[in-house]
């Protein structure tokens, strides 16, 4: 069902697809707190399928700035500003791998709202989670370094969180090589 709903985006013009995607994430942000734990995985899967469908449409459009710019604005408004934190963190969790899968030539533009979150993070735990989701996965590190150059993310995280906490190990559930 999730793939069927996301597949609807292949049948519309890009403006309609953007509106469909935006309305979907606006609804998810508004209704997320009412989803019971037994159905949560299904909604996470639906969110991922919708985003993959949107990235596929952006790829079909050649990642043209005319279509990427309104998508980034919708992304910022509906996923990063007005969504439940769980939706935002889930989106960030698969963002880099889905951009790689969709052959995105301009990840810096799409990652801009994510980087904006770093400036407005309410606490060190949220900041640590954002860093881990985006940078401490093998694919995330490879893609980010390919576009932004090599960087010692672990020391940057430690400097932000302070050496008194156990760095990324305290915040990241994934193993880091």
N, C-alpha and C positions, 0 to 999 in steps of 0.2 A: 504494500500500500504506500509506504514512504517513497519508494522509487517511482511509483505511478504518479503520485502527486508532484514530485519533482520533475517528472517527465512532461508534465503539462507545459512547462516553460519552453519546450522545444516548439510548441505550436503557436506561439504568440510573437508579436513584434517586440523589439527590445524595450520600448517604453512600458508596454503592458507587463513584460517579464519583471522589470524593475519594480513596478507598482505591486505586483503579486508577491515578490520576494520581500519588499518593504512591509506590506500588510501582514505577511506571515510572521516576520520577526517582531513587528509591533504587537501582534496578538500573543506571541510566545512570551514577550516581556511582560505583558499585562496579566496573562493567565498562569504563568509558571508556578506561582505559589500554590495554586489549586490542584496541581498534578500529584496524584498519590504515588508512593514509592514503587508500587507494582507496575506502573505504566511509564515510569521515568525513562527507562532504557529505550523504550519505543519512541519517546519524544526526542531523546538525544539523537537517535538514528534518523528521525525525520529532519531534525535541524541539519545534520550533516548532509543528508541527501539533497536538501534544498540548496545548501551552499555549494555542493559539487555541481548541481544543475546550473547555478548562477555562474560559477567559474567556467563551465563548459560553454555557456552563452557568450561570456566575455571572450573566450578563446575563439569562438566562431566569428566574433566581431573583430578579430585581430588585435585585441587588447588596445583598441583605438582610444585615445585620450578623451574623445567625445562621449564614449560610453563608460569609460573607467571613472571619470570624475563624478558623474551622478551616482554611480555605485558606491564610491568611497564616501560621499556625503550621506547616502542612505545607511551605509555600514556604520558610520560614526553615530548617526542619530538613533538607529533602531537596535544596534547590537552593543555599542559601547557607552551610550549615554542613558538610554531608557530601558534597558533590559535588566532582568535579574542577574546578579553576579554569576550564578551557575551557568546561565546561557552564555555570558561573555567569556568565562573561563573555558567552557566547552568549545566555543568557536575558536578561541586562541589555540587550544590544544591541537586542533587539526588544521589550522590555517596554513602553516608552512608546508605541510605534506600535500595538501590539496592544491596549493599554488604550484608546487613542483609538478604534480600530476597534470595540471592544466597548462604546463609550459609557459608560465607567466614571465614575460620579459621585464616586467616593471614591479617587482615585489616591494620596492621601497615606497611606492605610491600607496599600495594596498596596506602596507605595514604602518603607514603614518598614523592612523588613529590608534593603533596598538601602542606605538611609541608615545603618543599623547597621553595614554593612560598612566605611563610611568610618572609623568609630572603631577598627576592629580590623584595618585594612589593614596587612599586614606590611612593605610598603616603598613608596617613592614611585612606582615604576613601576606597581604594582598600583593605587595610589590614582589616578594619572593616567589609567589605562585605565578605571577605574570612572567617573571624571568625564566622560571623553570619550564613553563609550558612553551614558551617561544624559543628559548635558546639551549636548553639542556636535553635535547633529543638529538640523535645522530643526524637526522635529516635537517633539523632546524639549524644546527651548528654549521653543517656543510653549506646550506643555502644562504644563511646570513653572512657567513664569511666570504662566500663567492661574490656577494653583492656589496658588502661593506668592508671587506678586508679582515684579516685575522685580528683577533682581540682576545685578551685573557678575561673571559666573562666571569670566571669563578672569582678572581680577585676584585672585579667590579662589584659583584654581588656581596662579597665579604665586606668591602668598604662601605656599601650602602647599609647593610644589615648590622655591621659591627662584628669584630672578631670574637665577641663574647658569646654569640650564638654559633651553632655548628654549621654555618654556611648553608650551602645548598642541600646538604644531607637532611637538615631539619625541615626543609620545605619541599623537596622533590621526592616523589615516591618512585620515580624511574631510576634505573641504574645509569650511571654516567661513566662512559669509558674515558 
